[in-house]
Amino acid sequence: MPKSSLKNRNKKPMGVYDLSNMSPKKLQKFMASYNKLHFVASNNQKYVITDNLLRNLVCRDVNPVRKSFDDLHIDKMVDIDSLFSETACLVLISHKNSVDIDEKYGAVLTGLLQNALNTFGGAVVLLQSGLSGQSMVLIRQVVELCSTIIHIVGDPEARVIDKFIEGKYHSTDSVGRASKAVPIIGHFWGVLSKSFVHINYGHTEIKPVRLHKRDDKDVETIITCLRMTIWICYLTAEIAFPTAREHNRYWKKRLINGRPAVEYAPSPEERDWAAKFLSLDDVGPNDLAGGDVNNS
């Protein structure tokens, strides 16, 4: 690549070259390096687009972008990582040990939670790589996965799990049910759907991959959404596997009509921690309805 192109790494798409001032010898050597080239002429200038834009993006161009994210934001990921790891621990305990849950439920819930965590990790990688809008699409999928788990667990008649296994279940139906247990899910899912998933005028904005800059409000907003999302993942893990360990942080075990259930009852200290983690005034019964969730 010409040195001038390296200098302007953040000023034009990688793999797009200005041929206007290139000598015939350099042009011949350049053209021999690629299998297929696309030429564009505009305002007395000639450009060529090479056939390796995608490979350049994923193998080379995102590397400095990722580093710039780490330099600016990696410290903000520490407590997110801590809750992510604790959630993964609950999933592993439930997978490896008997946690008083029907085998049919165990396989489904463990698989869904593991995929939710993988998808969450994908959202972080996309944000780190400068693909912020795409990151939010995955964040919304994580919320939908968690909503599906809550819907399955909260169905005392076990119809939802059967529909899910038979392939007759629609995950979007889960959000309303999950919102009864965790109301903030409905609001959060709606914002993500309207602003980032459903195609709207905002999707017309061209956002090339560029180095991260300090005080980027869009990135700060997404990091806030990551906090909310991993917190929902953790709540979901406790709802799905309430007997995985003796003391839960949020959902306390109880019996309703002889059936195991959980009730949202965090300690005052836990509520204070969650409010700080989520940048909210409080995370109490009014925020999460304080209701019961049946556990199959």
Disulfide bonds with the S-S distance in Angstrom:
none
